[in-house]
Every structure is written in structure tokens, then in C-alpha cells.
Amino acid sequence: MVTKEHIKREIDAAVRRILTVGPGEINGCCLLRDDIGMDSIDIVELILHLGKTYHIEFTPTEEDRITDMTVNQVVELVYSKCNRA
């Protein structure tokens, strides 16, 4: 079973890699676009990474919503997709 903490660490690492930001610059309350500065290409890269890492697919609606989500909201979305029975 995948934990929320594992997902959060994975998202933090992916965002740091995509944007080349240092540790501690990202927290759970940061909005991906407005606070962290991810653009649409960065978001697509994150979505593809999460899909491949956790073997999940996002709906087009979810993909659109992720742009305006916080890190914690993305964690919750991925967690719910990973733990569906």
C-alpha cells in the first residue's frame, strides 16, 4: 500500500527536478502554479511522472484541476487513485 507520505516525497522530488528548486522551498500548502511557479508543461510532466510511477491515469478534468491544486491536494488525489479497490 502506498502511503501519503511516500506520495508527498515523490511529488516533492519530481517538482524539485522539474523546476530545479531546493529542498524546503515546497510545502504541502503551496499551489503548483501560483506559489511554486509550474507552467502547463511542468504540470504535464508531473502528471506523466505520477501516472507512470503509481500506474494510475488521470481524467482530463483531473488534469485541468491539478494546475490549481496545492501539493497536499495532489497527494490526496494520487492516494485515492492508488487505493481504489
DRENKOLTI-709709 format. One record per residue (C-alpha): residue in three letters; residue number from 1; x, y, z. Coordinates in steps of 0.2 Angstrom, whole numbers. Example, Ala and Ser with C-alpha at 12.3 -4.5 7.8 and 13.67 -1.06 7.14 Angstrom:
<atoms>
<atom r="ALA" k="1" east="62" north="-22" up="39"/>
<atom r="SER" k="2" east="68" north="-5" up="36"/>
</atoms>
This chain:
<atoms>
<atom r="MET" k="1" east="0" north="0" up="0"/>
<atom r="VAL" k="2" east="6" north="17" up="-5"/>
<atom r="THR" k="3" east="6" north="30" up="10"/>
<atom r="LYS" k="4" east="3" north="48" up="8"/>
<atom r="GLU" k="5" east="20" north="52" up="15"/>
<atom r="HIS" k="6" east="28" north="42" up="1"/>
<atom r="ILE" k="7" east="17" north="51" up="-12"/>
<atom r="LYS" k="8" east="22" north="68" up="-5"/>
<atom r="ARG" k="9" east="40" north="64" up="-5"/>
<atom r="GLU" k="10" east="39" north="58" up="-23"/>
<atom r="ILE" k="11" east="30" north="74" up="-28"/>
<atom r="ASP" k="12" east="42" north="85" up="-19"/>
<atom r="ALA" k="13" east="57" north="76" up="-28"/>
<atom r="ALA" k="14" east="48" north="77" up="-45"/>
<atom r="VAL" k="15" east="44" north="96" up="-43"/>
<atom r="ARG" k="16" east="62" north="100" up="-37"/>
<atom r="ARG" k="17" east="69" north="90" up="-53"/>
<atom r="ILE" k="18" east="57" north="99" up="-65"/>
<atom r="LEU" k="19" east="60" north="116" up="-58"/>
<atom r="THR" k="20" east="77" north="114" up="-50"/>
<atom r="VAL" k="21" east="72" north="121" up="-34"/>
<atom r="GLY" k="22" east="80" north="117" up="-17"/>
<atom r="PRO" k="23" east="73" north="107" up="-3"/>
<atom r="GLY" k="24" east="62" north="117" up="9"/>
<atom r="GLU" k="25" east="55" north="128" up="-5"/>
<atom r="ILE" k="26" east="40" north="117" up="-7"/>
<atom r="ASN" k="27" east="27" north="113" up="6"/>
<atom r="GLY" k="28" east="10" north="105" up="6"/>
<atom r="CYS" k="29" east="1" north="121" up="6"/>
<atom r="CYS" k="30" east="10" north="128" up="-10"/>
<atom r="LEU" k="31" east="-1" north="130" up="-25"/>
<atom r="LEU" k="32" east="8" north="121" up="-40"/>
<atom r="ARG" k="33" east="5" north="136" up="-52"/>
<atom r="ASP" k="34" east="4" north="151" up="-41"/>
<atom r="ASP" k="35" east="16" north="148" up="-27"/>
<atom r="ILE" k="36" east="28" north="136" up="-35"/>
<atom r="GLY" k="37" east="28" north="143" up="-52"/>
<atom r="MET" k="38" east="24" north="127" up="-63"/>
<atom r="ASP" k="39" east="18" north="131" up="-80"/>
<atom r="SER" k="40" east="7" north="120" up="-91"/>
<atom r="ILE" k="41" east="22" north="110" up="-97"/>
<atom r="ASP" k="42" east="28" north="107" up="-80"/>
<atom r="ILE" k="43" east="11" north="101" up="-74"/>
<atom r="VAL" k="44" east="10" north="89" up="-89"/>
<atom r="GLU" k="45" east="27" north="82" up="-84"/>
<atom r="LEU" k="46" east="22" north="80" up="-66"/>
<atom r="ILE" k="47" east="6" north="71" up="-72"/>
<atom r="LEU" k="48" east="15" north="59" up="-83"/>
<atom r="HIS" k="49" east="28" north="56" up="-69"/>
<atom r="LEU" k="50" east="15" north="52" up="-56"/>
<atom r="GLY" k="51" east="5" north="41" up="-69"/>
<atom r="LYS" k="52" east="20" north="31" up="-73"/>
<atom r="THR" k="53" east="26" north="30" up="-55"/>
<atom r="TYR" k="54" east="10" north="24" up="-47"/>
<atom r="HIS" k="55" east="2" north="16" up="-63"/>
<atom r="ILE" k="56" east="-13" north="27" up="-62"/>
<atom r="GLU" k="57" east="-22" north="38" up="-75"/>
<atom r="PHE" k="58" east="-30" north="55" up="-73"/>
<atom r="THR" k="59" east="-46" north="60" up="-81"/>
<atom r="PRO" k="60" east="-45" north="76" up="-92"/>
<atom r="THR" k="61" east="-55" north="85" up="-79"/>
<atom r="GLU" k="62" east="-42" north="80" up="-65"/>
<atom r="GLU" k="63" east="-28" north="85" up="-76"/>
<atom r="ASP" k="64" east="-36" north="103" up="-78"/>
<atom r="ARG" k="65" east="-39" north="104" up="-59"/>
<atom r="ILE" k="66" east="-21" north="99" up="-54"/>
<atom r="THR" k="67" east="-15" north="116" up="-61"/>
<atom r="ASP" k="68" east="-24" north="125" up="-47"/>
<atom r="MET" k="69" east="-21" north="112" up="-33"/>
<atom r="THR" k="70" east="-9" north="113" up="-18"/>
<atom r="VAL" k="71" east="4" north="99" up="-16"/>
<atom r="ASN" k="72" east="-7" north="91" up="-2"/>
<atom r="GLN" k="73" east="-22" north="91" up="-14"/>
<atom r="VAL" k="74" east="-12" north="82" up="-27"/>
<atom r="VAL" k="75" east="-6" north="70" up="-14"/>
<atom r="GLU" k="76" east="-24" north="66" up="-9"/>
<atom r="LEU" k="77" east="-29" north="64" up="-27"/>
<atom r="VAL" k="78" east="-15" north="51" up="-31"/>
<atom r="TYR" k="79" east="-18" north="42" up="-14"/>
<atom r="SER" k="80" east="-36" north="40" up="-18"/>
<atom r="LYS" k="81" east="-32" north="33" up="-35"/>
<atom r="CYS" k="82" east="-19" north="21" up="-29"/>
<atom r="ASN" k="83" east="-30" north="14" up="-15"/>
<atom r="ARG" k="84" east="-46" north="11" up="-25"/>
<atom r="ALA" k="85" east="-52" north="-7" up="-23"/>
</atoms>
